[in-house]
């Protein structure tokens, strides 16, 4: 079987080389990048044409390879099971801000505590992006889940505020960074390029299926066993998630990005979509960090209803639009989705009550459902060969940095000026940033898929 697969891969490789050589008078062929794109690869990596073709097999596979490696295989299903279990564990994060508030911690300090873990995640992402793609994706998946279980154990014994809470959040942030870097590196290495958005979208569903009922499950567990019961259940689920990667196969591409390659992700083609990811994190962080506390302070609706509608919107958009995300211009989809996320923040003070909770969940959830796969696929479209893991690490780091801002900065805004002002300010920041993309990136105006970064 190995010889048969090697033969198919070799045939696809030579077929791609033949197709990429243009005929006289015709610079492009159907389904083949223009000659300028091929020349760009030569300049970017310093290789000749054959070297660029061989390197391109690692990350941007050709159409024949896609048929050899279908999307919904055994490893993809196992990866989604792992993600499902880790997401079920992550339900505890929904209730951490409310738990801290009950410990007597104010909004500003809650924001800083939540942001500290996320900041650790941001700091670790570039280094993880350089390591996990070197054949260690499975190992880091298990490591991230194991660390999540271990870092949750101290919450069983927390009864008062203190600096020890920062140490717990640092460990939780490290576990989240390791797990997400490994999972998205696995997707980037194994998903067919023509179905990237679909692969990322369905993968996201495995995260939001438990989230859709996680709010109610968490409230049910807390009502019967308290917060300690919730933390204990999270520990068991995280440990179970760490076992499944042991049955998965490591994707064949082995990436070896250098430290110098980090400069590429600070260039304009990557800075703009990563900035969009940052704004996404701002909108998401401001909602999920402070809406639970806002509802506790107001003594009104259950957070479970909001989380259910939010997750249902994510699931609906990704299920109904999984093919559309690979057909429509990713730039336009991203812009519309960002506006929906900002609208979700704006609706919180505008429509208090149960109807408002439903509207917020529907708008922000629809934006989330479209935005993450569209932006992730856009970043992978622009990346050079051999840097998929690094590209996803930098993108998710930008999103995490938005979470830091949304949690830390807006926490002090809420404490000083009130929750209504905080949510309106968050919506204004996201809306202003979204409008800026029309001015800074021609691709966002023309809705054309950009070329790789020079």
Secondary structure, DSSP 4 states (H G I P E B T S, - for coil): -HHHHHHHHHHHHHHHHHHTSPPTT----TTS--HHHHHHHHHHHT--HHHHHHHHHHHS--HHHHHHS-SSSHHHHHHHHHHHHHHHHHHHHHHHHHHHHHTT--HHHHHHHHHHHHHHHHHHHHHHHHHGGGT-HHHHHHHHHHHHHHHHGGGGG--S-STHHHHHHHHHHHHHHHHHHHHHHHHHHHS-GGGHHHHHHHHHHHHHHHHHHHHHHHHHHHHHHHHHHHHHHHHHHHHHHHHHGGGSPPPS------GGGGGGGGSHHHHHHHHHHHHHHHHHHHHHHHHHHHHHHHT-S-HHHHHHHHHHHHHHHHHHTTTGGGTS-HHHHHHHHHHHHHHHHHHHHHS-SHHHHHHHHHHHHHHHHHHHHHHHHHHHHHPPTT-HHHHHHHHHHHHHHHHHHHHHHHHHHHHHH-HHHHHHHHHHHHHHHHHHHHHH-HHHHHT-PPPPP-
